[in-house]
Amino acid sequence: MSRIIRPPAIEELPALSALCFRSKAVWGYDSDFMEACRGELSIDPSDLRYTSIAVAEQDGGLAGVAQIKVTGSDADLLKLFVEPAVLRSGIGRALFAWAADLATSQGADRLLIEADPDAAPFYRRMGARDVGLAPSGSIPGRTLPKLVKDLCSIS
């Protein structure tokens, strides 16, 4: 099995948005909920200018995507989605490591995560801790677990 993490090509953005949508759907949400989230799950060409995006490719196919935005000492994990067929294969872990490493290299001390409630246990396993709740960007009145991964290492 060959796996690489690389930048996306602009022509891959529709396929990556579809991957995000499929990945979110694994949690069993109904079609109305999923449609309400479509905008937030999409990757726009302007995202390539204002954020950093990585694609996980496995055996020549798209396997996952992550997106971060660094602002000062904070980095926001905007997206981390894995193709449902390869969940629990290490793709999410590899993309999380990419996000943390890039954020650190760009001067961030913390990785901020607003997680789907079903994805929060993954982030906790990656060393993130709960710091409260955040409002959903798609569903009025819904809140999401807010987690933080400290990126500074004490030497």
Disulfide bonds with the S-S distance in Angstrom:
none
